[in-house]
Amino acid sequence: MYLNVFGGFFFCIFSILKSNFEGAFFNKKKAYLSYVLISKIERLNTPASLRCSLQNPQEVLIVTWQKIKAVSPENMITFSKNHGVVVQPAYKDKINITQLGLMNSTITFWNTTLEDEGCYKCLFNTFGAGKISGIACLTLSVQPTVSLHYKLSEDQLNITCSANARPAPMISWKISGSGIENSTEILVHPNGTTSVTSILQIKDPKSQVGKEVICQVLHLGTVTDYRETVNKGFWFSVPLLLSIVSLVILLVLISILLYWKRRRNQDRAVKLHSEGRDDELEAASLYTTPNGIVTVTFHETTTM
């Protein structure tokens, strides 16, 4: 039996050659980018680089990197021979051009955050061919943290597999048997990660005892198996459990009663001795002895 749980996303990567349909592109040189649309996946909170390059030689005056936003692109950083690298104030200490070239340009994010995820435009301002642009998209990831455990009772077995990652992971199961129900919970966290929890409910738990259950986690094209063997547990029926609890409570009450009677007789013996009523003490001792409580004589030590 193979159970599949959706908890991920799909993405497409295109490599497109820029066509010669706009203004300055009607020329015989055919100036275009080697990659117009690229997509890159990097770890969150680590350095990440994006690169653009021109395929054919051109006279480039300035290279500009922009972040694509809903309203209009936002300038981030530029490079030219006359002015070198110029970083906009909002991006200082966050990015830099690490490949200083007019034909090939690479920007590097020193420590990626969630705000850095998105698409960026590399803009080559050329002499004669005008502006040539490409798009590079950055997706940030977090490796999965996986938990697999089970809870076995007399009439049901629950097996839980939970994976937390970015982008959202997918969970599937490899398990044999019938009467298996599956439920899934998906929770998106403020830090950008997503938790996917899949729970198998097995109504015939004894059929799974000694068998191996496999939870498969798919993340960024890689499938990792997590294995757990269901061991025979100890469980009690409800009537038996109630009987045991009642017996324990009864034993505790009897112990408390015996302890209280012993303390009361000890206190009484001490009081009689302090009042010089030893004759009554002997009578009291004889009275309590058949119950196995205490026999007290007052010499240098007390005999129990």
C-alpha positions, -999 to 999 in steps of 0.1 A, spaced: 0 0 0 14 34 -10 0 65 6 9 99 -8 5 132 11 7 166 -8 26 192 10 49 208 -15 50 231 -45 60 229 -82 83 251 -100 96 254 -136 129 265 -149 132 280 -184 162 289 -205 151 315 -231 170 332 -258 161 369 -261 146 376 -295 153 406 -317 118 422 -317 123 455 -299 139 487 -311 176 484 -307 175 447 -313 170 450 -350 206 447 -359 229 421 -374 249 414 -342 220 398 -324 230 408 -289 214 385 -263 219 369 -230 231 334 -226 204 329 -200 174 352 -198 155 333 -171 172 312 -145 161 299 -111 184 291 -82 178 274 -49 200 282 -19 200 276 19 183 303 40 208 323 62 237 314 40 255 333 11 239 331 -23 250 343 -58 231 351 -90 249 355 -123 241 369 -157 263 369 -188 261 382 -224 267 355 -251 279 378 -279 305 406 -273 290 440 -268 301 474 -257 285 476 -223 285 509 -205 269 499 -172 255 469 -155 225 473 -132 208 448 -109 172 454 -99 148 436 -76 115 430 -94 86 443 -73 48 447 -79 49 483 -89 83 487 -106 118 473 -104 140 487 -76 176 495 -83 200 476 -60 236 479 -73 254 490 -105 289 486 -120 307 507 -146 343 514 -155 339 551 -146 322 547 -112 330 512 -101 305 495 -78 276 517 -65 253 501 -39 220 517 -31 216 526 6 189 500 13 212 472 2 245 483 17 262 455 38 237 430 23 249 425 -13 279 432 -35 290 425 -71 315 397 -67 323 394 -104 334 428 -117 328 426 -154 306 443 -181 300 411 -200 296 388 -170 281 400 -137 275 382 -104 259 396 -73 262 379 -39 240 381 -9 262 378 22 235 363 44 201 355 28 169 363 46 133 357 36 132 392 21 158 382 -4 136 355 -20 122 366 -54 133 375 -89 160 400 -100 167 417 -133 202 421 -146 203 450 -170 231 456 -195 231 491 -210 250 487 -243 262 511 -269 244 505 -301 222 476 -289 204 495 -262 193 477 -230 196 439 -227 180 423 -196 177 389 -181 159 376 -150 173 355 -122 151 341 -95 162 330 -60 144 305 -39 155 299 -3 154 265 14 156 250 48 166 213 52 138 190 66 136 182 103 117 149 106 100 131 135 85 96 133 68 79 162 38 57 170 13 52 198 0 17 204 -31 9 224 -54 -22 227 -77 -12 198 -58 13 177 -23 22 164 -15 58 155 17 64 135 28 101 131 54 114 107 61 152 107 85 171 85 94 208 88 112 224 59 112 252 33 98 249 7 71 226 20 80 189 20 58 161 8 52 130 29 43 95 17 40 61 34 51 25 27 30 2 48 11 -30 43 -23 -39 56 -59 -27 54 -82 -6 75 -57 23 74 -69 59 75 -47 89 68 -50 125 79 -28 155 71 -21 188 88 -2 217 72 11 246 93 30 276 79 54 292 104 65 329 106 101 320 98 90 308 63 91 270 70 62 247 67 53 217 89 35 188 72 22 162 96 7 129 84 -11 106 108 -20 70 101 -48 54 121 -47 16 121 -78 -1 136 -61 -35 138 -28 -27 156 -18 -64 162 -15 -69 125 14 -43 124 34 -56 154 69 -66 143 65 -49 109 85 -20 96 68 13 86 85 37 62 78 74 61 92 90 29 99 127 28 103 144 -5 121 178 -5 136 196 -35 136 164 -56 153 142 -29 134 114 -12 146 103 23 133 72 40 126 72 78 119 37 93 102 25 125 94 -10 136 62 -14 157 70 -34 188 45 -53 210 34 -29 237 16 -35 270 -19 -23 273 -48 -29 296 -85 -32 291 -106 -5 307 -123 -27 333 -90 -43 343 -74 -9 346 -102 4 368 -99 -27 390 -62 -21 395 -67 15 403 -94 7 429 -72 -19 445 -43 5 448 -65 32 464 -79 6 489 -44 -4 499 -33 32 504 -64 39 526 -57 8 548 -20 18 552 -31 53 562 -55 39 588 -30 15 603 -4 43 605 -29 66 622 -39 39 648 -2 32 656 6 69 661 -25 73 683 -15 44 706 21 57 708 10 91 718 -13 76 744 15 56 759 38 86 762 10 106 779 3 79 804 39 76 813 44 113 817 14 114 841 28 86 862 0 63 853 21 32 845 -6 8 856 -29 21 829 0 21 804 5 -17 810 -32 -22 804 -31 -1 773 -1 -20 761 -18 -53 766 -48 -40 747 -29 -30 717 -6 -59 714 -31 -83 698 -34 -59 670 4 -59 665 7 -22 671 33 -13 698 43 -26 733 62 2 752 83 -1 783 101 29 797 137 22 807 168 37 791 156 27 757 123 21 740 116 -14 727 95 -17 696 
